[in-house]
């Protein structure tokens, strides 16, 4: 399996699993975050590849490079741009539910008293 296929599967699964939360988020900040992370990936991957810090197996990548960075490396930036806001939202919702007295720990504490 090539890296691009693996990346496409992981990104598709990420979108499917987090779709309900992604629909609630504003698209503007998500797009800008993805753009910034992709630019950072472009710059730093190019520098790290030029410094021979890592090398890609030519049989596992498409061979399409953007300013020295292989196309497959941008999937990680996209996964972070989608996944982190979803996690932040889900974990924040759980924290607010617990603070409001709706969490299971609060009920267990009350039963113990």
N, C-alpha and C positions, 0 to 999 in steps of 0.2 A: 504494500500500500504506500502510495506517495504521500508526502507531507500535505499537499494541497487537498487531497481527498480526506485525510484525517482532520484537517482544519475545518473543512466544510461541514463534516459530520458533527464535530464538536460545536461549531457556531450554530448550526441548525438545532441541535439539541438544547443549547443554551437559550435560544429564542423561544422554542416550544415550551420549555419548562418555566420560563420567566415571563411568558406573554401577558398573563393577567396583570402583573406588576408593571411591565413595560408600557402597557396601554395607559396607565395612570400618570406616567411621568411625562414631563414636557419634552418634546423632541429637540428643541434648540440646544439646551445644555448637553444632551447626549451626543449630538452631532459635533458640537465644538470640542467636547472631550475626546471624541474619537479622532478628530482632525489633529488636535494637539498631540495625542499619544502616537499617532501615525507619523507625524513630523519628527518627534523625538526618536521613534524607532528608526526612521530613515537616517537621521544624523548619526545616532550612536551605533547602530548596526554597521553602517558603512565604516565608521572609525574602527570598530572592533574587528571587522573582517580585514580591513587594511593593515591592522597591527598583527594579523595572524593569530588572534586569540581563539578563534574557532573557524572551522571549515565545514562546508556542507557537502554531503555525499551527492555527486551529480546525478546519480540514479534515483534519488528520492525527491528531487525538486524539479520544478518546471524549467528552470533556467532563465526565467524572466526576472530581471533585476531592475530595481528603481534606485538609481544613483548608488549602486553597489550593494544594496540590501535585497535579498531574495523576496519575491512576492509573498511567499508563505509566512514570513516573519511578521507580517502586518496583521495576521489573524489573532495573534496574542494581544495586540493593542486593542483590536475590536472586541475581543472577549472581555478584556478588563473594562473597557468603556461601557459595555452592556452589563456585565456581571456585578461590578462593584456598586453601582447605584441601586440595582435590584436588591442586593444583600443589605445595603444601608437602609432601604425602605422597609424590607421585611423585618429586619432586626429592630428598627426603630418602632414599627407598629407593635411588635411584641413587648418592647420596653414600655410603651405608653399604656398597653393593656394591663401590664403588671402594676404600673403606678396607679392606675385607676381602680385597682382591686379585682381585675378580671383574670389574673394569672393563677395558675395552679399552685404556685408556692404560697400565695397569700391565703388561699383556702386551706391549705394544709397547716399553715401556722395558726389559723383560727380554730381548726379542729383540735390542735394540740393543746390549746388553752382551755 
